[in-house]
Amino acid sequence: MMINVPTEGVPSALKSSEINGVGPDNSNNESQFICVICDQRFTRKDNLLDHMNSHYILKRPQCQKCGKNNFGTLLVLARHQSTCIGRGHILRNSSLSSSPVTDANGAPDELTNHYVTTVAALQYQLADKVTALKILVDAVEEDGFARHAARLLASVHIQRSQAPPTPAFEAIHICKRYDELLSMFSFGKPQFDDDDALAALNVISAFLFDGGHGDWQRWLQVAVIYSNNILDDRNRFRDYCDAVMNCSDKERFIIKTTFWFDSIASVTTMSSPNFVHIIDNLYNPVNQSDVYDVEELASLSMLPVMGCENRVVWAFAQISQLYVWKEAREKEGQLSIIELSRKAADIESFLAPPISPLVSRTGDDVSRALACEVFRTSAIVYLRTIACGDHPLVSEISEAVADAVSSLEHVSAATEGVRDAVVPSIVFAIFICAALTTKPSKRSILLKLLEDEREVANNLHNIHKLLQESNLGQSIKPGAIPWRTILHESNVLLV
């Protein structure tokens, strides 16, 4: 299955494109490949794909249900199609796939087609669109676990779009579909393959689309085991760095996505991230140099997957590890505040504002630049709650919250398309800032960010509800704010 870019106005020789809507141009032996978006020519296929990563704007992408065609990007088209779903329509085709997916009997597989045409573009909104969509769509071409999980995710999306207030997993048909997947899937395998891992990520997305609750930890462990097996395979790779750089695109996407989910999940679970040592090996800023800068290497960078700088991913993992260390020392009666402060200061020293901010060339770059700053500033808030306690009146906490809220206000002021792409990915920052701010006006801005999200299939509305029902951020009386305990007890995943 291919992700086809519409070829209206493109020479007929290019319409039988081989990769992502691009194909050979035999009119010039020096330039064998041509971009169907801007007609720029390339001699190498990989150079063309790198070029398409920088602008994924489609030529008149069209909603196959209502016929509208004034969409600039895959994400805008996908959001429009979600609106169609909310009106009771199920889209049967779109420009994102070359042909409808069929089941074993040759009949159209409506749920898989809905996943391909609409849902896949909503899963990882800060990721590189060309690479991510190709991996996600190709994974459901065969009738494996990834497709079964994608069908579950598609049914959750439809259910949430048509009946937003009700959790999708309370619907009988969705529970039945999930039970069928559980009956087929073996969690006790000695090894998992990429179909298993992508299925796990799709199930996690299903829980996220339904509010963030659910049995996501068990499925995350599948992706963790799969990723560890790739990273530890010394028959293929010399070390962790070699593994991430030289594994397949699909393996790399799964590994990086799992890195991020694992790091943020540790906030909810109040435990050490599974990959804390591997992330430290790969991304510890102390180990970087002018000669070897992982931020400049696309194969190692977390930016094209989650819109977060490597040093900040490293910091999140280290901060969660620091919390576990602090709790253990307190229980043993051996906590040294001086040592805790030193460890926290060491981490924060690498969270200073970037010397060279991200250059914004495309809509994706703008979204990632905004998200990067939100992740950086909210990591400082998270860190200082461990060093200083969860006390919003402590100056170090209030200053960090003010900086993070400022970065969130920049998101709030962004264009609708950018805002819609960023907000679902920064829910942790919104949650911790809304819980710890002492300014009602700022809390209102953050709650409005959650309220204004047009796509209902996500965890934003659930986080809004959690903040309201727990009264987090509504009192400025002296004392600690139990945001961590409330989050842990709710078992909500904040990605």
Secondary structure, DSSP 8 states (H G I E B T S, - for coil): -------TTS-GGGSS-SBTTBEE-TT-TT--EE-TTT--EESSHHHHHHHHHH----SS--BTTT------SHHHHHHHHHHHHHTT-----BTTSSS--B-TTSSB-HHHHHIIIIIHHHH-TTS-HHHHHHHHHHHTSSSSHHHHHHHHHHHHHHHHHHSTTS-GGGSHHHHHHHHHHHHH--TT-S---HHHHHHHHHHHHHHHHTTS-SSHHHHHHHHHHHHHHHHT-TTT-SSHHHHHHHS-HHHHHHHHHHHHHHHHHHHHHTS--TTHHHHHHHH-GGG--SS--GGG-TTT-SHHHHS--HHHHHHHHHHHHHHHHHHHHHHHT---HHHHHHHHHHHHTT-S--SS-----SHHHHHHHHHHHHHHHHHHHHHHHHHH-S-TTSHHHHHHHHHHHHHHHHHHTS-HHHHHHHGGG-HHHHHHHHHH---HHHHHHHHHHHHT-S--SSSHHHHHHHHHHTTTTS--SSS---HHHHHHHHT----
